[in-house]
Amino acid sequence: MSPLFIFVQATPIYKNVQSTSSFAKIRLILLLITALLAFAACTKLCRSSYEGNRCEVLSRPKFEGQWNAIDTPGNLIYIDTISAGSGFAGLTISKNFAGNYFSHPIYANANGVNISIISQQPDSNNYFLQGIGTISSNDSMITWLYQITIIQDTPITTNYRGIWTK
């Protein structure tokens, strides 16, 4: 018995270039939609102050505790404490911030690996503070970039870099 071969002549499905172009556009759109859905399935955006695979972990607790600080310029060496503040993201930094520069606590917010200090006047005088810090992957070090501005005839701003370790 010899094998049976069937020959089929391929005939074009589309008769003109315009409909082939439409088909290609539809395929491209479907491919893009599929890629976006796949990306969305792999990437989860959590509400502010939450993180984790299911967005069930508060960002704030990893920042809480006692920290050994070294800030420059000025080689400011001090110990500061970060504790829970108001709301899910709120933190309070004791009045030692910037080497006892302020006599009132500093308020900050945690979001993921960042802690931010929005512009504030902790002592209600001419000294303003703002900055951002990033915590290390093992939660044992915060790298700060912050600035203190003295408001007078000509404002004076000093930029600081801090390394805080547990």
N, C-alpha and C positions, 0 to 999 in steps of 0.2 A: 504494500500500500504506500503510495507516495503522498507526501504532505500536500495539503490543499492551501494554495495561496490565493488570497483575495486582494485585488488591487482596487483601491478607491481613489478616484480622482478628487483632489481637493478643490472645492469651489469657494470663491470668496463669499463670506457672509454679508459683507457690506459692499454695496455697489459703487459708492463714491467716497471721496476723501473726507467730505464734511461729516458724514455720519461716523467714520472711523475716528475723527478728531473728537466728536462728542463722546464716543465710547471711551476714548483715552482720558478725557476730562473726568468722566464719571469714575473710572478706575482710580485716578489720582485722588479724587475727593474721598473715595472710600478708603484708600490706603492712608490718607492723612487722618481721617476719623479713627481708624483702627490704631494708628500710632499714638494719637492723643489719648485714647482710652487706655492703652497699655501703659503710657507714662503716668496717667492719673492713678492707675491701680498700684503703681510702684511708689508714688510720691504722695504723702499725706500732709496736708497743711493743717496744723493744729490752731485752735484758738489761742489768742495771746495768753502767755504765761503757762501754757501746757506743752508737753512734749511726749515722746514715747511712741511705740508702734500703734497704739490705739488712742493716743492723745490723752492718756489718763494720768500722767505724771505732772505734778506741779513743778515749775522751773525754780521757784523760790528757795526751797529747803537746801539745795546744794550751796547756796551763797551764805546761809546762816552759820554763825559761829564766830570764834575768836580768830583774828588774823594778825600776823606779824607783818608790818608795813615798812617799806623803804621807798620814799618818794624823792624825786629829784626835779628841779634843782633844790639845793639846800641840804641834801642828804638827810631828809626828815625821817627819823626812825621812831616808830611808835607801835603800840598794839591797839587795834580797834575791834569793835564787835558789830556784827551785822545780825539783826534780829527781824522777825516777822513784823510787818507793818500792816496797814489796812488793805483789805481786798485780797484777791488771789495772788497778785503780783507784787504787792507793796512790801518794801523793806525799809527798815530804819537803821542808819549807820550812826553809832554813838558819836558824841561830840569831840572825839579825838581825831576825826578826819583831818588830814593835812597837818598832822602834828599839833593838835590843839588850836588850830587856826580859828575855829568857831566854838562858841560856848553853847550852842544848841544842836540837836541832832540834824542829820541830813536825811532827806527822803529820796528813795530810789525805787525803781521797778525792775523786776526780773522778767526776761523773755528768752527762753532757750539758754544759750551760753552767754548772753549779754545782760549786763546790769547797767541801767542808765540813770543818770542824775539830770533831771530837767533843770533848766535855769531857775535858781532860787536864791533867796536872801535868808540864810538860816538865822542870823542875828538881827534882822530888820535894820541893818545899817547900810553903808555904802559898798559892802562886799558881796559880790555875786559869785555863785559857783555853778558849774555845769560840767558834765563829762560822761564817759562811757567806759565800762570795763568788760573784759572777756575772761571767762573762767576756763581753765585747762580741761582737757578730756578726762583727767582723773579727779577733778574737782578740788585740787590742792593748791592752785595758784590763780590769782586774778591779776591781769595786766590792765592797769588803769591809764587812761589819757583824760586829763581834766584840766580845767582852767579856772583861775580865780581872777576876777576883774574888780578893781577898785574904781568906783565911779567918783570922779572929781572933775575939775575944770577940763583936764585931759585924762580920759580913762586909761588906766594901766592894767594890762592883762598879762598874767604869767601863766605859761603852759607847763603842766607837770606830767611826769610819767611815774607811775607807781607799780611796784611789784609787791603783792601781798601773798603770803604763804601761810598754810595751816600747820 
